[in-house]
């Protein structure tokens, strides 16, 4: 297991084949996936294939990618966080996205994880700017971004798509390297 970073309650690490049931648990839940781009999983095979794909992608870049969020002690994956390179120019921009099992929402896990991801990005000198977006209807996601110190930059009209199969307005947030305290 390759750990990327830890918090008081969480381990953020590369996905492992054995995690497919935990992934399927939340990725098959329409309530969790309604604001996401990927379709709600219908079979456990889809979760297995996704993890297999991600494990291959780690060979290309071991610092960025889609990582499992594991609850310490429980040894259960409760969500995922994606750190993807948006631009290499002038120090780089990393885009952050996240998903959390609905049974673990409202407990501060995602805020804890996102704040730690900023420190991970800064410590590894991966970007000078971190950006995140959310469907304006997904106010819980926006609240996490605000709690983590991200700055609201405005609304991009009809810039997003999701599992509702419609265009939607997107709220844009960012945090800069110099704003992250280690």
N, CA and C atoms as a LAMMPS dump frame, in Angstrom:
ITEM: TIMESTEP
0
ITEM: NUMBER OF ATOMS
546
ITEM: BOX BOUNDS ff ff ff
-5.0000000000000000e+02 5.0000000000000000e+02
-5.0000000000000000e+02 5.0000000000000000e+02
-5.0000000000000000e+02 5.0000000000000000e+02
ITEM: ATOMS id mol type element x y z
1 1 1 N 0.852 -1.174 0
2 1 2 C 0 0 0
3 1 3 C 0.898 1.237 0
4 2 1 N 0.708 2.114 -0.996
5 2 2 C 1.499 3.339 -1.075
6 2 3 C 0.669 4.497 -0.529
7 3 1 N 1.064 4.957 0.651
8 3 2 C 0.376 6.066 1.302
9 3 3 C 0.894 7.381 0.722
10 4 1 N -0.025 8.278 0.398
11 4 2 C 0.338 9.605 -0.094
12 4 3 C 0.436 10.592 1.073
13 5 1 N -0.547 10.564 1.955
14 5 2 C -0.518 11.386 3.155
15 5 3 C -1.536 10.859 4.156
16 6 1 N -1.363 11.283 5.402
17 6 2 C -2.268 10.876 6.468
18 6 3 C -2.754 12.101 7.218
19 7 1 N -3.908 11.947 7.84
20 7 2 C -4.435 12.955 8.75
21 7 3 C -4.692 12.25 10.074
22 8 1 N -5.283 12.94 10.989
23 8 2 C -5.592 12.335 12.285
24 8 3 C -6.476 11.098 12.13
25 9 1 N -7.447 11.162 11.213
26 9 2 C -8.418 10.064 11.087
27 9 3 C -8.361 9.305 9.771
28 10 1 N -7.566 9.794 8.819
29 10 2 C -7.612 9.249 7.461
30 10 3 C -6.234 8.876 6.923
31 11 1 N -6.248 7.931 6
32 11 2 C -5.073 7.59 5.194
33 11 3 C -5.478 7.802 3.742
34 12 1 N -4.716 8.586 3.015
35 12 2 C -4.951 8.775 1.583
36 12 3 C -3.857 7.991 0.872
37 13 1 N -4.284 7.05 0.052
38 13 2 C -3.353 6.094 -0.529
39 13 3 C -3.809 5.661 -1.917
40 14 1 N -2.907 4.943 -2.576
41 14 2 C -3.27 4.357 -3.87
42 14 3 C -4.336 3.287 -3.646
43 15 1 N -5.19 3.149 -4.655
44 15 2 C -6.206 2.106 -4.628
45 15 3 C -5.542 0.738 -4.722
46 16 1 N -6.182 -0.26 -4.116
47 16 2 C -5.748 -1.649 -4.191
48 16 3 C -6.931 -2.485 -4.675
49 17 1 N -6.642 -3.592 -5.318
50 17 2 C -7.695 -4.457 -5.875
51 17 3 C -8.762 -4.814 -4.849
52 18 1 N -8.363 -5.03 -3.62
53 18 2 C -9.287 -5.445 -2.566
54 18 3 C -10.308 -4.358 -2.189
55 19 1 N -10.131 -3.145 -2.665
56 19 2 C -11.007 -2.021 -2.307
57 19 3 C -12.295 -1.956 -3.119
58 20 1 N -12.483 -2.878 -4.052
59 20 2 C -13.588 -2.733 -5.003
60 20 3 C -14.964 -2.707 -4.337
61 21 1 N -15.168 -3.435 -3.254
62 21 2 C -16.485 -3.431 -2.601
63 21 3 C -16.787 -2.081 -1.957
64 22 1 N -15.763 -1.454 -1.356
65 22 2 C -15.955 -0.129 -0.772
66 22 3 C -16.248 0.908 -1.856
67 23 1 N -15.528 0.821 -2.98
68 23 2 C -15.791 1.73 -4.1
69 23 3 C -17.209 1.521 -4.616
70 24 1 N -17.581 0.281 -4.813
71 24 2 C -18.917 -0.013 -5.327
72 24 3 C -20.008 0.503 -4.385
73 25 1 N -19.753 0.421 -3.078
74 25 2 C -20.749 0.86 -2.093
75 25 3 C -21.197 2.297 -2.338
76 26 1 N -20.251 3.197 -2.596
77 26 2 C -20.67 4.59 -2.816
78 26 3 C -20.83 4.948 -4.286
79 27 1 N -20.105 4.297 -5.188
80 27 2 C -20.215 4.63 -6.612
81 27 3 C -21.485 4.061 -7.238
82 28 1 N -22.163 3.167 -6.533
83 28 2 C -23.435 2.621 -7.022
84 28 3 C -24.632 3.364 -6.424
85 29 1 N -24.366 4.374 -5.627
86 29 2 C -25.406 5.145 -4.942
87 29 3 C -25.716 6.409 -5.75
88 30 1 N -26.906 6.466 -6.318
89 30 2 C -27.284 7.607 -7.167
90 30 3 C -27.268 8.929 -6.419
91 31 1 N -27.499 8.89 -5.13
92 31 2 C -27.46 10.111 -4.334
93 31 3 C -26.04 10.676 -4.277
94 32 1 N -25.051 9.791 -4.217
95 32 2 C -23.648 10.201 -4.166
96 32 3 C -23.156 10.633 -5.543
97 33 1 N -23.575 9.939 -6.589
98 33 2 C -23.021 10.176 -7.935
99 33 3 C -23.788 11.197 -8.767
100 34 1 N -24.884 11.719 -8.271
101 34 2 C -25.714 12.596 -9.108
102 34 3 C -24.971 13.83 -9.622
103 35 1 N -23.99 14.332 -8.888
104 35 2 C -23.26 15.516 -9.327
105 35 3 C -21.971 15.175 -10.068
106 36 1 N -21.698 13.901 -10.252
107 36 2 C -20.448 13.467 -10.884
108 36 3 C -20.621 13.271 -12.379
109 37 1 N -19.481 13.132 -13.057
110 37 2 C -19.497 12.933 -14.505
111 37 3 C -19.614 11.448 -14.852
112 38 1 N -18.976 10.577 -14.042
113 38 2 C -19.029 9.164 -14.375
114 38 3 C -20.386 8.583 -13.988
115 39 1 N -20.889 7.635 -14.773
116 39 2 C -22.202 7.053 -14.48
117 39 3 C -22.188 6.245 -13.179
118 40 1 N -23.335 6.177 -12.553
119 40 2 C -23.5 5.366 -11.352
120 40 3 C -23.21 3.909 -11.702
121 41 1 N -22.38 3.259 -10.893
122 41 2 C -22.026 1.868 -11.153
123 41 3 C -23.249 0.966 -10.977
124 42 1 N -23.353 -0.007 -11.869
125 42 2 C -24.434 -1 -11.809
126 42 3 C -23.916 -2.354 -11.343
127 43 1 N -22.609 -2.596 -11.546
128 43 2 C -22.043 -3.9 -11.191
129 43 3 C -20.728 -3.733 -10.436
130 44 1 N -20.39 -4.752 -9.677
131 44 2 C -19.11 -4.752 -8.962
132 44 3 C -17.951 -4.849 -9.941
133 45 1 N -18.209 -5.418 -11.093
134 45 2 C -17.166 -5.526 -12.122
135 45 3 C -16.681 -4.13 -12.537
136 46 1 N -17.587 -3.16 -12.603
137 46 2 C -17.195 -1.787 -12.953
138 46 3 C -16.207 -1.229 -11.93
139 47 1 N -16.444 -1.497 -10.658
140 47 2 C -15.534 -1.031 -9.605
141 47 3 C -14.18 -1.723 -9.737
142 48 1 N -14.189 -3.015 -10.007
143 48 2 C -12.932 -3.756 -10.189
144 48 3 C -12.143 -3.201 -11.362
145 49 1 N -12.826 -2.915 -12.488
146 49 2 C -12.161 -2.395 -13.688
147 49 3 C -11.599 -0.999 -13.44
148 50 1 N -12.328 -0.166 -12.709
149 50 2 C -11.848 1.188 -12.405
150 50 3 C -10.561 1.121 -11.583
151 51 1 N -10.544 0.282 -10.577
152 51 2 C -9.354 0.166 -9.736
153 51 3 C -8.188 -0.391 -10.542
154 52 1 N -8.441 -1.362 -11.375
155 52 2 C -7.382 -1.922 -12.23
156 52 3 C -6.787 -0.816 -13.111
157 53 1 N -7.642 0.018 -13.68
158 53 2 C -7.204 1.145 -14.511
159 53 3 C -6.343 2.117 -13.69
160 54 1 N -6.792 2.453 -12.483
161 54 2 C -6.058 3.406 -11.648
162 54 3 C -4.695 2.861 -11.239
163 55 1 N -4.628 1.591 -10.927
164 55 2 C -3.351 0.974 -10.564
165 55 3 C -2.359 1.09 -11.72
166 56 1 N -2.819 0.923 -12.943
167 56 2 C -1.948 1.093 -14.119
168 56 3 C -1.496 2.545 -14.267
169 57 1 N -2.41 3.49 -13.997
170 57 2 C -2.087 4.918 -14.124
171 57 3 C -1.021 5.357 -13.119
172 58 1 N -0.939 4.709 -11.961
173 58 2 C 0.07 5.075 -10.968
174 58 3 C 1.48 4.881 -11.511
175 59 1 N 1.638 4.015 -12.48
176 59 2 C 2.955 3.782 -13.083
177 59 3 C 3.431 5.005 -13.865
178 60 1 N 2.481 5.808 -14.363
179 60 2 C 2.804 7.007 -15.138
180 60 3 C 3.136 8.194 -14.243
181 61 1 N 2.445 8.3 -13.107
182 61 2 C 2.654 9.431 -12.2
183 61 3 C 2.324 8.968 -10.785
184 62 1 N 3.314 8.896 -9.946
185 62 2 C 3.076 8.388 -8.593
186 62 3 C 2.701 9.483 -7.59
187 63 1 N 2.678 10.738 -8.018
188 63 2 C 2.335 11.836 -7.111
189 63 3 C 0.903 12.339 -7.304
190 64 1 N 0.404 12.247 -8.532
191 64 2 C -0.939 12.73 -8.841
192 64 3 C -1.804 11.566 -9.307
193 65 1 N -3.113 11.744 -9.184
194 65 2 C -4.034 10.707 -9.63
195 65 3 C -5.242 10.645 -8.72
196 66 1 N -5.943 9.534 -8.826
197 66 2 C -7.144 9.292 -8.038
198 66 3 C -6.758 8.366 -6.892
199 67 1 N -6.977 8.819 -5.657
200 67 2 C -6.541 8.068 -4.49
201 67 3 C -7.713 7.717 -3.572
202 68 1 N -7.561 6.6 -2.877
203 68 2 C -8.555 6.14 -1.917
204 68 3 C -8.408 6.905 -0.613
205 69 1 N -9.539 7.21 0.013
206 69 2 C -9.557 7.813 1.341
207 69 3 C -10.003 6.711 2.302
208 70 1 N -9.073 6.265 3.134
209 70 2 C -9.353 5.167 4.061
210 70 3 C -9.527 5.703 5.474
211 71 1 N -10.548 5.227 6.144
212 71 2 C -10.78 5.584 7.536
213 71 3 C -9.846 4.744 8.402
214 72 1 N -8.969 5.433 9.143
215 72 2 C -7.997 4.736 9.989
216 72 3 C -8.735 3.843 10.99
217 73 1 N -8.12 2.753 11.316
218 73 2 C -8.704 1.833 12.282
219 73 3 C -9.74 0.924 11.658
220 74 1 N -10.66 1.49 10.909
221 74 2 C -11.724 0.697 10.282
222 74 3 C -11.225 -0.038 9.041
223 75 1 N -10.111 0.45 8.479
224 75 2 C -9.562 -0.122 7.239
225 75 3 C -10.638 -0.177 6.147
226 76 1 N -11.411 0.895 6.055
227 76 2 C -12.499 0.992 5.081
228 76 3 C -12.288 2.23 4.227
229 77 1 N -12.417 2.06 2.913
230 77 2 C -12.354 3.191 1.996
231 77 3 C -13.714 3.867 2.016
232 78 1 N -13.713 5.166 2.344
233 78 2 C -14.969 5.912 2.465
234 78 3 C -15.152 6.935 1.349
235 79 1 N -14.153 7.048 0.467
236 79 2 C -14.272 8 -0.621
237 79 3 C -13 8.047 -1.44
238 80 1 N -12.938 9.045 -2.301
239 80 2 C -11.749 9.221 -3.141
240 80 3 C -11.474 10.697 -3.338
241 81 1 N -10.206 10.975 -3.639
242 81 2 C -9.797 12.342 -3.967
243 81 3 C -8.924 12.256 -5.208
244 82 1 N -9.197 13.14 -6.142
245 82 2 C -8.456 13.156 -7.395
246 82 3 C -7.63 14.43 -7.466
247 83 1 N -6.34 14.257 -7.692
248 83 2 C -5.411 15.374 -7.879
249 83 3 C -4.88 15.25 -9.297
250 84 1 N -5.299 16.156 -10.172
251 84 2 C -4.877 16.048 -11.569
252 84 3 C -4.211 17.328 -12.04
253 85 1 N -3.176 17.142 -12.842
254 85 2 C -2.436 18.273 -13.379
255 85 3 C -3.296 18.973 -14.42
256 86 1 N -3.527 20.237 -14.184
257 86 2 C -4.339 21.038 -15.108
258 86 3 C -3.432 21.815 -16.059
259 87 1 N -2.264 22.213 -15.559
260 87 2 C -1.316 22.96 -16.374
261 87 3 C 0.065 22.839 -15.76
262 88 1 N 1.075 22.752 -16.609
263 88 2 C 2.465 22.711 -16.155
264 88 3 C 3.129 24.087 -16.156
265 89 1 N 2.564 25.012 -16.894
266 89 2 C 3.194 26.314 -17.088
267 89 3 C 3.258 27.121 -15.798
268 90 1 N 4.34 27.87 -15.645
269 90 2 C 4.524 28.835 -14.552
270 90 3 C 4.27 28.24 -13.172
271 91 1 N 4.8 27.062 -12.941
272 91 2 C 4.674 26.451 -11.627
273 91 3 C 3.545 25.457 -11.495
274 92 1 N 2.644 25.429 -12.438
275 92 2 C 1.611 24.407 -12.47
276 92 3 C 0.324 24.734 -11.748
277 93 1 N -0.737 24.051 -12.203
278 93 2 C -2.062 24.12 -11.583
279 93 3 C -2.536 22.682 -11.398
280 94 1 N -2.977 22.378 -10.2
281 94 2 C -3.567 21.074 -9.925
282 94 3 C -5.058 21.275 -9.678
283 95 1 N -5.869 20.439 -10.301
284 95 2 C -7.307 20.422 -10.058
285 95 3 C -7.612 19.319 -9.051
286 96 1 N -8.496 19.625 -8.112
287 96 2 C -8.864 18.679 -7.071
288 96 3 C -10.36 18.379 -7.176
289 97 1 N -10.694 17.103 -7.069
290 97 2 C -12.087 16.67 -7.023
291 97 3 C -12.22 15.569 -5.989
292 98 1 N -13.404 15.397 -5.443
293 98 2 C -13.558 14.402 -4.382
294 98 3 C -14.973 13.846 -4.346
295 99 1 N -15.073 12.651 -3.775
296 99 2 C -16.343 11.953 -3.595
297 99 3 C -16.298 11.264 -2.239
298 100 1 N -17.419 11.27 -1.524
299 100 2 C -17.465 10.662 -0.208
300 100 3 C -18.742 9.843 -0.05
301 101 1 N -18.584 8.647 0.473
302 101 2 C -19.704 7.769 0.798
303 101 3 C -20.683 8.563 1.668
304 102 1 N -21.98 8.511 1.354
305 102 2 C -22.958 9.331 2.086
306 102 3 C -23.032 8.984 3.571
307 103 1 N -22.659 7.755 3.939
308 103 2 C -22.675 7.354 5.345
309 103 3 C -21.593 8.043 6.171
310 104 1 N -20.659 8.724 5.497
311 104 2 C -19.543 9.376 6.191
312 104 3 C -19.552 10.888 5.978
313 105 1 N -20.571 11.399 5.323
314 105 2 C -20.678 12.841 5.103
315 105 3 C -21.133 13.535 6.386
316 106 1 N -20.76 14.802 6.513
317 106 2 C -21.182 15.594 7.663
318 106 3 C -20.368 15.353 8.923
319 107 1 N -19.232 14.686 8.791
320 107 2 C -18.394 14.373 9.942
321 107 3 C -17.015 15.055 9.866
322 108 1 N -16.823 15.901 8.848
323 108 2 C -15.568 16.636 8.707
324 108 3 C -14.459 15.881 7.996
325 109 1 N -14.738 14.676 7.517
326 109 2 C -13.695 13.891 6.855
327 109 3 C -13.175 14.565 5.589
328 110 1 N -14.075 15.075 4.76
329 110 2 C -13.613 15.651 3.496
330 110 3 C -12.856 16.949 3.729
331 111 1 N -13.272 17.742 4.676
332 111 2 C -12.536 18.97 5.002
333 111 3 C -11.124 18.609 5.459
334 112 1 N -11.022 17.622 6.324
335 112 2 C -9.724 17.152 6.821
336 112 3 C -8.848 16.656 5.667
337 113 1 N -9.444 15.897 4.775
338 113 2 C -8.705 15.325 3.648
339 113 3 C -8.25 16.406 2.663
340 114 1 N -9.144 17.339 2.336
341 114 2 C -8.813 18.375 1.367
342 114 3 C -7.712 19.296 1.888
343 115 1 N -7.802 19.699 3.155
344 115 2 C -6.748 20.537 3.733
345 115 3 C -5.398 19.821 3.665
346 116 1 N -5.395 18.537 3.968
347 116 2 C -4.156 17.761 3.92
348 116 3 C -3.648 17.617 2.484
349 117 1 N -4.558 17.567 1.515
350 117 2 C -4.129 17.471 0.108
351 117 3 C -3.381 18.729 -0.31
352 118 1 N -3.81 19.889 0.198
353 118 2 C -3.117 21.138 -0.121
354 118 3 C -1.671 21.082 0.383
355 119 1 N -1.493 20.586 1.601
356 119 2 C -0.145 20.466 2.175
357 119 3 C 0.695 19.467 1.382
358 120 1 N 0.075 18.37 0.972
359 120 2 C 0.766 17.361 0.156
360 120 3 C 1.245 17.985 -1.156
361 121 1 N 0.387 18.75 -1.802
362 121 2 C 0.742 19.402 -3.069
363 121 3 C 1.877 20.398 -2.853
364 122 1 N 1.789 21.171 -1.785
365 122 2 C 2.829 22.168 -1.492
366 122 3 C 4.164 21.492 -1.158
367 123 1 N 4.137 20.498 -0.261
368 123 2 C 5.372 19.802 0.132
369 123 3 C 6.078 19.166 -1.059
370 124 1 N 5.3 18.667 -2.008
371 124 2 C 5.873 18.003 -3.185
372 124 3 C 6.084 18.965 -4.351
373 125 1 N 5.833 20.269 -4.119
374 125 2 C 6.034 21.295 -5.137
375 125 3 C 5.349 20.931 -6.462
376 126 1 N 4.079 20.523 -6.364
377 126 2 C 3.339 20.064 -7.539
378 126 3 C 2.626 21.193 -8.277
379 127 1 N 2.351 22.311 -7.585
380 127 2 C 1.617 23.397 -8.238
381 127 3 C 1.703 24.677 -7.423
382 128 1 N 1.573 25.784 -8.112
383 128 2 C 1.492 27.091 -7.46
384 128 3 C 0.032 27.488 -7.224
385 129 1 N -0.875 26.78 -7.901
386 129 2 C -2.303 27.082 -7.799
387 129 3 C -3.061 25.761 -7.754
388 130 1 N -4.06 25.7 -6.881
389 130 2 C -4.94 24.538 -6.8
390 130 3 C -6.343 25.039 -7.078
391 131 1 N -7.027 24.329 -7.953
392 131 2 C -8.389 24.755 -8.295
393 131 3 C -9.362 23.62 -8.019
394 132 1 N -10.604 23.986 -7.747
395 132 2 C -11.675 23.022 -7.551
396 132 3 C -12.971 23.658 -8.04
397 133 1 N -13.851 22.833 -8.528
398 133 2 C -15.148 23.322 -9.008
399 133 3 C -16.252 22.441 -8.43
400 134 1 N -17.464 22.987 -8.429
401 134 2 C -18.623 22.167 -8.056
402 134 3 C -19.868 22.702 -8.747
403 135 1 N -20.796 21.798 -8.985
404 135 2 C -22.124 22.15 -9.484
405 135 3 C -22.727 23.099 -8.45
406 136 1 N -23.274 24.212 -8.876
407 136 2 C -23.811 25.183 -7.914
408 136 3 C -24.908 24.569 -7.041
409 137 1 N -25.558 23.524 -7.517
410 137 2 C -26.584 22.848 -6.715
411 137 3 C -25.975 21.982 -5.611
412 138 1 N -24.688 21.671 -5.726
413 138 2 C -24.004 20.842 -4.735
414 138 3 C -23.365 21.754 -3.68
415 139 1 N -24.192 22.344 -2.866
416 139 2 C -23.726 23.329 -1.891
417 139 3 C -22.819 22.717 -0.826
418 140 1 N -22.98 21.423 -0.521
419 140 2 C -22.116 20.77 0.476
420 140 3 C -20.66 20.783 0.008
421 141 1 N -20.441 20.552 -1.269
422 141 2 C -19.084 20.558 -1.805
423 141 3 C -18.479 21.958 -1.711
424 142 1 N -19.27 22.96 -2.019
425 142 2 C -18.801 24.338 -1.909
426 142 3 C -18.466 24.708 -0.477
427 143 1 N -19.236 24.211 0.474
428 143 2 C -18.973 24.493 1.886
429 143 3 C -17.626 23.909 2.312
430 144 1 N -17.289 22.723 1.805
431 144 2 C -15.986 22.116 2.105
432 144 3 C -14.869 23.017 1.583
433 145 1 N -15.006 23.484 0.345
434 145 2 C -13.983 24.34 -0.253
435 145 3 C -13.777 25.611 0.567
436 146 1 N -14.866 26.208 1.001
437 146 2 C -14.771 27.423 1.819
438 146 3 C -14.088 27.14 3.152
439 147 1 N -14.473 26.053 3.821
440 147 2 C -13.867 25.708 5.113
441 147 3 C -12.364 25.459 4.982
442 148 1 N -11.944 25.045 3.794
443 148 2 C -10.522 24.751 3.568
444 148 3 C -9.727 25.985 3.155
445 149 1 N -10.375 27.138 3.123
446 149 2 C -9.669 28.38 2.819
447 149 3 C -9.578 28.719 1.339
448 150 1 N -10.339 28.027 0.514
449 150 2 C -10.31 28.341 -0.916
450 150 3 C -11.089 29.632 -1.167
451 151 1 N -10.688 30.352 -2.19
452 151 2 C -11.321 31.607 -2.57
453 151 3 C -12.31 31.359 -3.705
454 152 1 N -13.538 31.838 -3.523
455 152 2 C -14.553 31.751 -4.565
456 152 3 C -14.184 32.724 -5.682
457 153 1 N -14.151 32.243 -6.918
458 153 2 C -13.735 33.074 -8.047
459 153 3 C -14.85 33.382 -9.03
460 154 1 N -16.02 32.817 -8.815
461 154 2 C -17.126 33.126 -9.702
462 154 3 C -17.817 31.895 -10.255
463 155 1 N -18.822 32.17 -11.062
464 155 2 C -19.654 31.121 -11.655
465 155 3 C -19.386 31.063 -13.16
466 156 1 N -19.133 29.878 -13.639
467 156 2 C -19.037 29.657 -15.086
468 156 3 C -20.384 29.075 -15.52
469 157 1 N -21.087 29.825 -16.332
470 157 2 C -22.446 29.436 -16.723
471 157 3 C -22.446 28.245 -17.668
472 158 1 N -23.28 27.256 -17.329
473 158 2 C -23.472 26.037 -18.13
474 158 3 C -22.148 25.384 -18.522
475 159 1 N -21.173 25.421 -17.626
476 159 2 C -19.832 24.897 -17.912
477 159 3 C -19.654 23.443 -17.498
478 160 1 N -20.612 22.893 -16.782
479 160 2 C -20.455 21.527 -16.292
480 160 3 C -21.506 20.585 -16.815
481 161 1 N -21.227 19.302 -16.609
482 161 2 C -22.197 18.255 -16.941
483 161 3 C -22.159 17.235 -15.814
484 162 1 N -23.238 16.486 -15.674
485 162 2 C -23.306 15.513 -14.589
486 162 3 C -24.245 14.378 -14.966
487 163 1 N -24.585 13.561 -13.997
488 163 2 C -25.438 12.411 -14.255
489 163 3 C -26.904 12.765 -14.44
490 164 1 N -27.256 14.038 -14.348
491 164 2 C -28.594 14.476 -14.704
492 164 3 C -28.703 14.64 -16.224
493 165 1 N -27.563 14.51 -16.917
494 165 2 C -27.474 14.663 -18.374
495 165 3 C -27.92 16.055 -18.815
496 166 1 N -27.466 17.023 -18.072
497 166 2 C -27.792 18.396 -18.428
498 166 3 C -26.591 19.291 -18.146
499 167 1 N -26.567 20.437 -18.755
500 167 2 C -25.529 21.429 -18.48
501 167 3 C -25.912 22.149 -17.195
502 168 1 N -24.917 22.551 -16.432
503 168 2 C -25.188 23.27 -15.197
504 168 3 C -24.108 24.311 -14.947
505 169 1 N -24.447 25.272 -14.112
506 169 2 C -23.486 26.294 -13.721
507 169 3 C -22.474 25.695 -12.743
508 170 1 N -21.234 26.18 -12.84
509 170 2 C -20.138 25.661 -12.031
510 170 3 C -19.538 26.792 -11.202
511 171 1 N -19.389 26.526 -9.902
512 171 2 C -18.709 27.47 -9.014
513 171 3 C -17.225 27.14 -9.02
514 172 1 N -16.396 28.163 -9.162
515 172 2 C -14.937 28.005 -9.241
516 172 3 C -14.279 28.52 -7.969
517 173 1 N -13.335 27.716 -7.445
518 173 2 C -12.58 28.073 -6.247
519 173 3 C -11.101 27.825 -6.497
520 174 1 N -10.259 28.501 -5.712
521 174 2 C -8.817 28.243 -5.797
522 174 3 C -8.152 28.571 -4.47
523 175 1 N -6.951 28.03 -4.349
524 175 2 C -6.063 28.398 -3.255
525 175 3 C -4.663 28.434 -3.856
526 176 1 N -3.849 29.383 -3.434
527 176 2 C -2.503 29.552 -3.969
528 176 3 C -1.479 28.955 -3.009
529 177 1 N -0.362 28.562 -3.581
530 177 2 C 0.739 27.967 -2.815
531 177 3 C 1.074 28.784 -1.572
532 178 1 N 1.19 30.091 -1.732
533 178 2 C 1.592 30.946 -0.593
534 178 3 C 0.509 31.065 0.482
535 179 1 N -0.702 30.621 0.201
536 179 2 C -1.791 30.678 1.187
537 179 3 C -1.876 29.392 2.036
538 180 1 N -1.085 28.403 1.678
539 180 2 C -1.125 27.11 2.379
540 180 3 C -0.081 27.098 3.481
541 181 1 N -0.533 26.866 4.691
542 181 2 C 0.354 26.803 5.858
543 181 3 C 0.744 25.345 6.093
544 182 1 N 2.053 25.094 6.192
545 182 2 C 2.519 23.732 6.481
546 182 3 C 2.621 23.485 7.967
